[in-house]
Amino acid sequence: MLAIIEKLPRINLGLYPTPLVEAPHLSSVLGGPRIFIKRDDLSGLALGGNKCRKLEFALGKAKEEGNTAVISAASSQSNWCLQLATAARKVGMKPAFIFLKGTHTESQGNLLLHNILDSTFKILEISDMRERAGTAVTEAMNTLAEDMRAEGYSPCIMPTGTPTAPSAILGSAGWVNAADELISQLEQQHIEAQYVVLANGGGGTQAGLELGSKYLKASYKIIGISILSSTTDAKSSVLESFHATSKFLNLGTAITANELDIPDIYVGDGYGIPTREGIDAIKLVAQTEGIFLDPVYTGKAMAGLIDLIRKGRFKPTDTVVFIHTGGTPALFAYHKELTR
Ligand SMILES: Cc1ncc(COP(=O)(O)O)c(C=O)c1O
């Protein structure tokens, strides 16, 4: 771990390093390249996922500051909110959320798990995820914070969609650490990877991975498959997050939009709306490797990888690492789309 990251307040929530495993049957069905999957879905918190690395630092800080409750806002099937709720419970904090309505508000998937965790939540009649950092959502989180203060809690607000929020910067620092972990694993397992592919939502994960990889001079290229925003918007979020995190960690590392690769053609009809290709990708990975992806992030990211393979983006001799960033509980909320 980088010395500067070692000094940050942190709570241990996950089981690291997460495994880096080869996916030979998937690779053979697709006619190459060699594919490895970094199993951050096995990170050990809740039912796994990329947020665990973020929360070790973001919640570590909130706890150190004496907060007794956490508040955040995202879609009703948000993996971030589920992992935050689980982590909060683990360290004795009360979780509370503002959920954007989206399409899956029945007590299934992540919402079912919130019921088990007894998270407090309110669902707002807003379904566009790009509004998660907007005024209505911010006001709703502030009102929730007042209510919680009245109940005797000391709440900390962790917004989403705001790359420069302290919790977002600490979250990206967790993914700087992931780059360090991945580079060591590649070395130990004698793997020379040319590409790393992952889902890009708010961009904090990719930003941290890009920063850690560039700072540590990794030789692979990173492709972030957007599942939410246009390439232009996704790049600007990653740039903002990258530079804020680099400054915070004092790494003196910069990046330009041209160095980022974030295709947006796999989003489909929008955030949280599965694509045919994404569902096919979920089925293919389950049926070849026995690994379950998710309908909102990793299914679409894998559909992107498969399309790039078919379009000849990689040589058959290349090695690609796909990062499984989790999200599998949402499969149960999307049972209708998956069985149609
Ligand atoms: C399963 C999963 N994968 C990927 C992402 C994308 O992470 P980021 O928002 O940091 O781009 C998320 C974010 O919610 C997620 O839940």
The ligand as an SDF file (V2000), in Angstrom:
LIG
                    3D

 16 16  0  0  0  0  0  0  0  0999 V2000
  -21.6590   -2.9880   -9.2390 C   0  0  0  0  0  0  0  0  0  0  0  0
  -21.0940   -1.6660   -9.5920 C   0  0  0  0  0  0  0  0  0  0  0  0
  -20.1520   -1.6120  -10.5280 N   0  0  0  0  0  0  0  0  0  0  0  0
  -19.6010   -0.4380  -10.9080 C   0  0  0  0  0  0  0  0  0  0  0  0
  -20.0180    0.7510  -10.3520 C   0  0  0  0  0  0  0  0  0  0  0  0
  -19.4170    2.0110  -10.8540 C   0  0  0  0  0  0  0  0  0  0  0  0
  -18.6580    2.6560   -9.8930 O   0  0  0  0  0  0  0  0  0  0  0  0
  -18.4040    4.2090  -10.0310 P   0  0  0  0  0  0  0  0  0  0  0  0
  -19.6930    4.9000   -9.6470 O   0  0  0  0  0  0  0  0  0  0  0  0
  -17.3200    4.4880   -9.0850 O   0  0  0  0  0  0  0  0  0  0  0  0
  -18.0770    4.4940  -11.4550 O   0  0  0  0  0  0  0  0  0  0  0  0
  -21.0090    0.7410   -9.3600 C   0  0  0  0  0  0  0  0  0  0  0  0
  -21.4770    2.0070   -8.7710 C   0  0  0  0  0  0  0  0  0  0  0  0
  -22.5190    2.1010   -8.1710 O   0  0  0  0  0  0  0  0  0  0  0  0
  -21.5590   -0.4950   -8.9630 C   0  0  0  0  0  0  0  0  0  0  0  0
  -22.5110   -0.5730   -8.0280 O   0  0  0  0  0  0  0  0  0  0  0  0
  1  2  1  0
  2  3  1  0
  2 15  2  0
  3  4  2  0
  4  5  1  0
  5  6  1  0
  5 12  2  0
  6  7  1  0
  7  8  1  0
  8  9  2  0
  8 10  1  0
  8 11  1  0
 12 13  1  0
 12 15  1  0
 13 14  2  0
 15 16  1  0
M  END
$$$$
